[in-house]
Each structure stands twice: as structure tokens, then as C-alpha cells.
Amino acid sequence: MKHRIEQAGWNRQEHFAFFSQFDEPFFGLVADVDATRAYARARELGVSFFQLYLHATVAAVQTVENLRYRINPDGQVDCYDQINVSAILSRPDHTFAFSFIPFRSDLHEFGQGLATEAEAVRQSSGLRLSPATGRPDVIHFSAMPWLSFTGLTHARSFASPADSIPKISVGRLRPEGSRQLLPVSVNVHHGLADGYHVGLLLAELQRRLDG
């Protein structure tokens, strides 16, 4: 479900109009979260670390209204009640494809959807572009467990100016003393959200990783 944001009187009306004129209205940042407890908890629960932090990320997005805003083709803004995830999943030959995983508050129910999509990717070829993977009520998510990073850019088509889907990526765990730090990149449309909202997301993600 979704509801329309009435722009007249909206406290972001001028921000939205201003940044929507930009060739690149997205801004991004990279920050570390402490995944020490989450990494251990994944082992205790018998689930992959990827499943745990992906679920924690999508769950955290639900709590930040501005990250549930999407620009429709008519230029209006809708707020979705639930955000799902279109995650990049890899194959044994090191190619990747898009997926659609519905959000479920229960970690194991969410994992069932993830497992179904992972198997579908393994049995397919190409990008698996479809109406499901192209839905607006998602975040775009990718993981790069081969490396840690301090910056990240995304390929974007400026021929599609209505793109407003947040793009979240994580890298490899990096040990620092007794902690395991996870780099998280967040890119969002500046007409819809600011650094404050990304801060809320990262704080909620940290809370959920800590369990």
C-alpha cells in the first residue's frame, strides 16, 4: 500500500523541486557499522551473515519514512507502507542477476524468500530484468564481500530522472581491535532525504545488528 504526498505545504516541497532539477540528484556516503555481535549471532542462529545483515538493513529502512518515498513517472511522490529489496545475487561463474525479495519481519521467513531467489538466480542467465525486480517499492542492495571500501559510486542512467530508489551496498568485514567493522554505502535522492535521514538509518541498522 502507498499514499500520495501532497506537495502543497509539504516541508520538503522546495527541497524536492530544487534537487529534482539536477542531472545527479543523488548524494551518497560511506560509514562503518560494528558487526561484531551480528557476525557471532548469525552463527548462533544458523543463518548466513549475508541473510542477517540484509534483513537488518531492510528492516531499518522501514523505520525511516523519507527512505520509503518514491517519485512516480508523473513526478509525484508516494510513500510506501512497506519496502522490499531488489538485491544483486551472484552465480558460481561470477556473473550476477537482480532479485526481488519481499520483506518479512521474521528473519527466517525472510530467509526463505532469499533462498528461493538465490536458487532462481543460479538456475538462470542474464540480469533477470522483470516487473518484479523493477518495482519501485524496493531498495537496491549489493554486497562486495571481497573488499572493504571507503567510497563507492553507482552506474546510473540520467535518461531516467525519476529514479528515486535508495542504493545500499556493503563491503568486507574489517577487523579493528576486538571489533569487526562493516562498511555501508548509502545513496539517496536529495530531494527526498538528507544526511539526517541516512543517520537515522545507520543508527537503526546498528541497533538491529547488535540484536
N, C-alpha and C positions, 0 to 999 in steps of 0.2 A: 504494500500500500504506500501511497505517497500523497502529499498535499502541496498545493501551489503556494509559493512565497509571493505575497503581494508586494511589489516593489515600491509602491507609493507609501511612504512612511517607514520603509524598511531601514534599519540603522546602517545597512551596507549598500544602500541604493547608489550613493556616489562612488563608493569604492568599486562596486561591480561595474558601473558604467565606465569608469576610468580604466581599470585594468583589462576590461574586455576589448578595448581598442588596441591592445598591444599585440605585436606579432608573436611574442612569447609571454603569455600572462602567468606562466607557472614560475614559482620560486621553489628552491629546494635547500635542504640542509642535511648534514650527517651528524649523528650523535651516538655515543656508546650507551648501551644499557647493560646492567650487570645480570648475566645469565647463569651465575654460579649455581644458585639454588634450582633454577629451572632445568639445567642440564642434569643434575642429580635426580630431580623429581621425575623427569622423563624415564630414566632407567627404573626407578621405583614403580612407576605406573605401567611399564612395559610398552611404552609407545615411543615412536621416533622423536628425537629432539625437534625435527622439522615440523611434525604434526603439532607439537606442543606450542612452539613459538608462533606458528602460523595461526593457530586457533586463538592464542592470546592477542595477536595483532588485530585480527578481525573483530574479536570481542571488544577490544579497546576502541576501535573505530565507532562501534555502536554508541558509545557514550559521549561522543563529540558531535553535536548537531551539525556544525559547519562542514564536517567531513562527510555528511550524508546529503549535502546539497549537490544537485546536478543541473547543468544547463541543458534544456531541451532544444531540439532543432529550431523551434520558433523563437529561441532567445530568452525564454522564460526560465525561472528557477523553480525546481521542485525539491522537496525534502522527502527522502525515502525513510520509511519506518525501520527497514532492515537492509543492511548492506552485506552482500555475499563476497566471494572472492574469485577472480579470474587469475589463477596462478600459473606461472610458467613451470611445466614439469618436463623432466628430461627422459631420454631413452638411453639404452645401453650403447648406441652408436654415437652418443654425444650431441644428437640433434634435440630440439625441444618443440613443444607444442603448447597451445593455450588450453585452459581447462575452465570449467565452471563448477565451483564447489559451494553448495548452499550453506549458509551459516547455521549452526546448531549450538545452543548454549552448552550442551553436554559434550565434553571433549571426545568421548568415544563414538557418539553418534556422528559428530563432525568427521572423525577419522574414517568412518565407513564411506562417507561421500568422497573423501580424499583418496581412499584406496580404490574406489570404483573408477575415478577419473585417472588415477595413475596407471591402472591396468589398461584403460581405453587408450591412453597415450602410447603405451608400449606396443599395443596391437595396431597402431595407426602409422601414417606417414604424413609429412607436411605439417602445417601450422594448426590444423583443425579449426579454422575460422568458421564460426557459425553464429546464428542469432543468440545462442546461449552465451558463448564466450564474448560476444559483443554487447551484452546487456549493460545499461548504464548503472544499475544498482549493485555495483561491484567496486572493489579496489583492484588495481593491477599490482600483482605481487611477484617478485622474483627473488631467488636466493643464489648466492655465489659462494658456496662453502669452500672453494679452492683458495680464496684470498680474503684478506682484510682490506678495508679501504677507508680513506678519509674524504673522498669526494666521488660523485657519480653524476653522469648526465644520461639522459634518455633520448632515444630516437623518437622524434615527434613529427607529425605531418601538419604543417601550417596551412594546408588546404582544408583542414577540419578544425576551424577555430572554436567550435562548440565543445571541444574536448575539455572535460572538467573532472575526470576521474583521477583521484589520488593514486600516486605510484609509490609503492613502498618496496624497498629492497633491503636484504640483509647480507652480510658477508661472513667470513670465517671467524670463529671464536678466537680471541687473542688473550693469552694469559697475561695477567698483571698482578704480581704478587700471588696472593691466595685467591684472586678473583678471575673469572672468565668473562671477558667483555665482548659484547656482540655489537658490531657497527650496524646502525639502522639509517637508511636514507629515506627521506620523506619529501616528495614533490607534490605540491598542491596549487590549484588555481588561486591567485592572489585576490581575485575579485570575490572569492567565496570564503577564504580563510587567511589568517595571518600567522605569524610566528607564535602568538599566544595559543592558538588552537593546536598547532603542532606540539607545543609544550604540554598541553593537556593530554594529547595522545600519548606522548612518550612517558609521561608520569603514570598514566593508567596502564600502559604496557609494562612498565617496571613493576607496578603493584601486582599485576597478574602473573608475571614471571616469578615473582617472589612467592606466589602461592598463598 
